Amino acid sequence: MSVKVLIPTPLQKFTKDEAAVECDGNNISELMDTLEAKFPGIKKRLCDDKGELRRFINFYVNSEDIRFLNNKETALKDGDEVSIVPAVAGG
């Protein structure tokens, strides 16, 4: 199973400047582990010390915000697209 993961510019240093990578995982949690195995150091930027997804980073599966699905247990299937989007604040 392969999932396309869109990597934001600040994290592309971990993916050798690739804006999109292919990874495996049955859910977002497993996908984070696969990303870490392929690109060491990236998970620390996406998850806190307890393994929870960081609040200031938004994750979307096929344009659906995972906060309205099953968060890190959101199921993935072959061909899904996961977008990682850092939150923007200010005014």
Order of alpha helices (4+ residues) and beta strands (2+ residues): beta-beta-alpha-alpha-beta-beta-beta
